[in-house]
Amino acid sequence: MKYIPVMFLFMIGTVFAVSCDVYTMESTCEDSDCFWCEKCSFNQLNTFGEAKCVETSVDCLYECSTVCGSNCGSAADCEVNLTETDCFYDGTCSGCECAYKQEKCPKPGAYEGRTCYYGERNCNENGCTIKSCIMLPSETCSPADGCVYCGQDYCGNSGEFNRDYECRNDDVWAEQVKYYCNATACSYEERAILVEKCDDGCNLGACKSGLCNLQGTEFNCNELDGFYGNKFCMGDDVYSSHRDYKCVEGKCEFTSSDVKRESCEKCESGLCVTEEPTNDTTTITPTIPTEPVITGPYSTFNKGGTVYNGFLFGQGKVIVDTEKGVNGVINFSITRTNRLGTLQLRTGDTLLEFRETGSHLIPLTNIGSTLEFSVTSSGWFFFAPSTYSIGNIILNYG
């Protein structure tokens, strides 16, 4: 018998491994046992800068980025911020939010007790600088020249300011209080003025273009208006960048413009360079007393101020010293609020709470040694503090 060799042919199948990054759609990525790495997760951006199919979730990493709504991606995004009353500086990026050091920075013409602040106000990486002087009883606080005799056509208390904002004919109006010198005393006058014409109507004393519904809470984006960044020179004058916030598709967005702050003979590094004055005033970094000393046997007056409270902004109070244990009547006005918190007045064992603007006349018994105005925190509303502006606090007692 003859044996015939038989050859068996085997078909050997070769399996090729396919990389996950070839898939460009979420459905095919996940059907192939891969992981779909979204571009943005909450307010963070993945390290690829775009949505991508990767092997596992371990390959999908995120970091803070303004592209996805973070307040900051690094400290460079946390510019100094000069508001009506405070300087926020030396910002760091922590948890995708800017964290600042905060320092009181009063406007020129503002005063606390007998301390007058005047001249150029500056907020930079080192904090706030402004000139100050101590007023004599016959002097007032001039925004430009500091402590001056009232008969010199100057008058203090911030010169002029607006209060009691309201809507008229779909525009924003307010009461303008303007101070002037009458012989050796300061007097003032009030009149209604048009503050802002609104394109989309007015509500609660603000243009509707600034009112936003942010996660179920109404917030006035105009509260964020102010000067941001360092001052700089343009020609021989001082300029800085001003942001005007409006509500756009449920978010506070801003437009920026360069605004002239001061005319100079010469400007260097955002400061006017002039010959130093010969008087004894100096440029200081102000520390405003939180408890101004007020005297008077039967009445106490304080011009008020702004109280605030927020996670990123700290807390600011208005505290007025008074006579402990007496009975009396307090009269004050709430001129403006963003309604993110509740205004509280504490004295002795008494706690009163307020939410609405307007004038208040309240009898008090067994008054404590101080009247303390504060506001509850804005809570999870991290990017804005709760604020109340208080004016003309008068306590009559006996």
KEBATI-460606 format. One line per 10 residues: their letters; for each residue x, y, z of C-alpha. Coordinates in steps of 0.05 Angstrom, whole numbers, always signed. Layout:
BEGIN
A = X,Y,Z  ... $
// end
This chain:
BEGIN
MKYIPVMFLF = +0,+0,+0  +27,+68,-20  +21,+125,+28  +4,+192,-3  +25,+252,+39  -33,+298,+52  -23,+372,+67  -71,+407,+112  -79,+481,+101  -98,+521,+161 $
MIGTVFAVSC = -127,+590,+156  -96,+630,+212  -135,+694,+229  -94,+752,+253  -130,+800,+302  -110,+873,+298  -121,+917,+361  -158,+982,+344  -140,+1045,+384  -199,+1081,+417 $
DVYTMESTCE = -179,+1149,+391  -202,+1130,+321  -274,+1138,+343  -302,+1208,+336  -373,+1196,+361  -395,+1182,+432  -440,+1124,+413  -388,+1085,+373  -335,+1100,+426  -376,+1070,+483 $
DSDCFWCEKC = -400,+1012,+439  -327,+994,+430  -315,+990,+506  -278,+1056,+505  -290,+1118,+548  -318,+1183,+519  -280,+1243,+549  -325,+1305,+545  -291,+1371,+529  -319,+1406,+591 $
SFNQLNTFGE = -338,+1376,+658  -373,+1428,+700  -325,+1488,+693  -262,+1448,+676  -230,+1432,+608  -200,+1365,+591  -125,+1362,+576  -139,+1348,+502  -177,+1413,+493  -233,+1376,+456 $
AKCVETSVDC = -280,+1317,+465  -242,+1253,+453  -249,+1177,+456  -198,+1146,+504  -183,+1077,+532  -209,+1088,+603  -233,+1144,+649  -163,+1146,+678  -139,+1176,+612  -191,+1233,+617 $
LYECSTVCGS = -161,+1289,+660  -189,+1359,+673  -162,+1426,+696  -192,+1494,+710  -204,+1536,+648  -242,+1599,+632  -262,+1565,+567  -311,+1521,+606  -334,+1576,+654  -282,+1575,+709 $
NCGSAADCEV = -270,+1642,+742  -196,+1629,+730  -146,+1579,+703  -85,+1610,+737  -66,+1669,+781  -55,+1710,+717  -131,+1710,+707  -143,+1743,+776  -132,+1816,+761  -135,+1869,+815 $
NLTETDCFYD = -205,+1896,+824  -222,+1965,+850  -295,+1972,+871  -333,+2029,+903  -303,+2016,+972  -251,+1960,+968  -187,+1939,+934  -182,+1864,+917  -109,+1847,+902  -56,+1792,+901 $
GTCSGCECAY = -106,+1744,+871  -93,+1669,+868  -133,+1615,+831  -161,+1565,+880  -215,+1514,+862  -226,+1549,+795  -244,+1613,+832  -203,+1676,+845  -185,+1686,+919  -162,+1756,+936 $
KQEKCPKPGA = -132,+1795,+993  -180,+1851,+1009  -168,+1921,+1034  -213,+1981,+1046  -201,+2034,+993  -244,+2096,+1004  -260,+2143,+947  -228,+2212,+949  -272,+2257,+991  -295,+2201,+1037 $
YEGRTCYYGE = -280,+2207,+1111  -284,+2165,+1175  -288,+2204,+1239  -239,+2262,+1227  -196,+2224,+1176  -204,+2252,+1105  -183,+2212,+1044  -166,+2250,+981  -123,+2254,+918  -109,+2195,+873 $
RNCNENGCTI = -136,+2127,+893  -97,+2067,+868  -106,+1992,+874  -48,+1948,+852  -13,+1883,+870  +8,+1913,+937  -61,+1938,+957  -93,+2007,+963  -57,+2075,+967  -90,+2142,+978 $
KSCIMLPSET = -72,+2207,+1014  -103,+2224,+1081  -105,+2281,+1131  -139,+2296,+1198  -194,+2349,+1194  -200,+2406,+1244  -271,+2424,+1268  -274,+2481,+1218  -249,+2439,+1159  -283,+2395,+1108 $
CSPADGCVYC = -257,+2339,+1064  -243,+2359,+992  -234,+2301,+943  -177,+2338,+908  -143,+2378,+964  -159,+2341,+1028  -171,+2380,+1093  -193,+2451,+1074  -227,+2508,+1110  -301,+2509,+1091 $
GQDYCGNSGE = -299,+2581,+1067  -254,+2561,+1008  -312,+2539,+963  -301,+2466,+980  -349,+2421,+1016  -340,+2349,+1037  -382,+2287,+1050  -360,+2259,+982  -382,+2323,+945  -444,+2291,+915 $
FNRDYECRND = -474,+2222,+911  -538,+2188,+888  -587,+2149,+930  -658,+2120,+927  -653,+2091,+857  -721,+2080,+824  -754,+2068,+756  -788,+2125,+719  -814,+2117,+648  -772,+2054,+642 $
DVWAEQVKYY = -707,+2091,+658  -665,+2094,+722  -673,+2156,+766  -643,+2173,+833  -640,+2229,+885  -575,+2267,+877  -548,+2296,+942  -499,+2353,+929  -460,+2388,+984  -438,+2461,+982 $
CNATACSYEE = -406,+2510,+1030  -450,+2561,+1065  -405,+2611,+1102  -367,+2566,+1150  -415,+2507,+1149  -433,+2455,+1098  -503,+2451,+1069  -533,+2406,+1016  -589,+2402,+966  -627,+2344,+936 $
RAILVEKCDD = -657,+2336,+866  -681,+2280,+822  -635,+2263,+764  -635,+2214,+705  -580,+2163,+720  -586,+2115,+660  -630,+2107,+600  -651,+2034,+591  -657,+1999,+524  -700,+1942,+552 $
GCNLGACKSG = -738,+1977,+607  -726,+1985,+682  -740,+1942,+743  -723,+1952,+817  -682,+2014,+803  -637,+1981,+751  -640,+1970,+676  -669,+1902,+658  -608,+1889,+614  -569,+1881,+679 $
LCNLQGTEFN = -619,+1835,+715  -604,+1761,+709  -637,+1698,+734  -576,+1658,+757  -595,+1588,+779  -663,+1612,+804  -638,+1675,+839  -647,+1745,+810  -581,+1783,+809  -565,+1853,+783 $
CNELDGFYGN = -503,+1846,+740  -493,+1922,+746  -468,+1908,+817  -404,+1881,+786  -390,+1945,+746  -324,+1977,+764  -250,+1987,+747  -208,+1924,+737  -133,+1916,+728  -78,+1966,+742 $
KFCMGDDVYS = -79,+2038,+720  -36,+2055,+660  -11,+2115,+621  -41,+2139,+556  -2,+2200,+533  +8,+2242,+596  -56,+2220,+630  -77,+2163,+675  -127,+2111,+648  -156,+2046,+673 $
SHRDYKCVEG = -202,+1992,+645  -275,+1997,+664  -323,+1938,+657  -397,+1948,+644  -435,+1885,+660  -501,+1863,+629  -542,+1800,+630  -531,+1758,+566  -566,+1691,+560  -569,+1680,+635 $
KCEFTSSDVK = -497,+1701,+649  -465,+1766,+671  -420,+1788,+613  -382,+1853,+606  -355,+1902,+555  -290,+1937,+573  -269,+2009,+557  -209,+2052,+574  -231,+2110,+618  -190,+2172,+634 $
RESCEKCESG = -181,+2176,+710  -134,+2236,+718  -101,+2291,+677  -26,+2297,+690  +33,+2340,+671  +70,+2274,+665  +49,+2201,+674  +94,+2143,+694  +72,+2071,+709  +0,+2092,+716 $
LCVTEEPTND = +14,+2149,+764  +17,+2225,+757  +88,+2250,+770  +86,+2319,+803  +126,+2358,+853  +113,+2334,+924  +68,+2381,+965  +101,+2421,+1020  +47,+2407,+1073  +51,+2351,+1123 $
TTTITPTIPT = +4,+2303,+1088  +31,+2237,+1063  +11,+2180,+1018  -11,+2121,+1061  -43,+2053,+1055  -107,+2067,+1094  -133,+2026,+1151  -205,+2048,+1163  -229,+2039,+1234  -286,+1990,+1236 $
EPVITGPYST = -315,+2024,+1298  -314,+2100,+1287  -315,+2140,+1352  -378,+2183,+1355  -392,+2231,+1412  -453,+2271,+1434  -495,+2267,+1497  -565,+2263,+1465  -555,+2245,+1392  -508,+2204,+1348 $
FNKGGTVYNG = -498,+2214,+1273  -461,+2170,+1223  -463,+2180,+1148  -468,+2104,+1139  -434,+2062,+1086  -438,+1995,+1051  -442,+1929,+1088  -424,+1865,+1051  -414,+1791,+1063  -390,+1737,+1014 $
FLFGQGKVIV = -345,+1675,+1012  -292,+1707,+967  -301,+1778,+993  -302,+1773,+1069  -348,+1815,+1112  -356,+1890,+1122  -397,+1922,+1177  -418,+1992,+1198  -410,+2000,+1274  -431,+2062,+1312 $
DTEKGVNGVI = -411,+2075,+1384  -467,+2100,+1430  -487,+2106,+1503  -500,+2039,+1536  -566,+2026,+1572  -605,+2086,+1545  -672,+2086,+1507  -680,+2122,+1441  -703,+2123,+1369  -659,+2106,+1308 $
NFSITRTNRL = -671,+2134,+1239  -633,+2109,+1178  -644,+2094,+1104  -628,+2034,+1060  -610,+2066,+993  -592,+2003,+953  -585,+1927,+958  -575,+1867,+913  -620,+1826,+959  -572,+1767,+964 $
GTLQLRTGDT = -575,+1770,+1040  -613,+1801,+1099  -591,+1866,+1133  -584,+1858,+1209  -581,+1911,+1263  -555,+1888,+1331  -552,+1928,+1395  -552,+1899,+1465  -601,+1840,+1465  -639,+1867,+1405 $
LLEFRETGSH = -634,+1838,+1334  -673,+1870,+1277  -674,+1847,+1204  -690,+1886,+1140  -696,+1868,+1066  -726,+1929,+1030  -699,+1998,+1012  -728,+2061,+1043  -727,+2100,+1109  -734,+2066,+1176 $
LIPLTNIGST = -754,+2097,+1244  -747,+2046,+1300  -754,+2056,+1376  -701,+2021,+1417  -696,+2004,+1492  -635,+1986,+1534  -588,+2003,+1477  -520,+1968,+1477  -453,+2003,+1473  -454,+1998,+1396 $
LEFSVTSSGW = -502,+1996,+1338  -477,+1942,+1290  -502,+1937,+1219  -483,+1873,+1182  -512,+1828,+1128  -519,+1753,+1121  -474,+1717,+1071  -491,+1709,+997  -478,+1634,+1009  -466,+1592,+947 $
FFFAPSTYSI = -469,+1655,+904  -392,+1656,+906  -378,+1710,+853  -417,+1766,+887  -425,+1787,+960  -491,+1807,+991  -492,+1883,+997  -533,+1938,+1030  -519,+2013,+1025  -539,+2050,+1089 $
GNIILNYG = -545,+2126,+1094  -553,+2179,+1148  -556,+2138,+1212  -585,+2183,+1267  -597,+2159,+1339  -634,+2206,+1387  -633,+2184,+1459  -639,+2211,+1529 $
// end
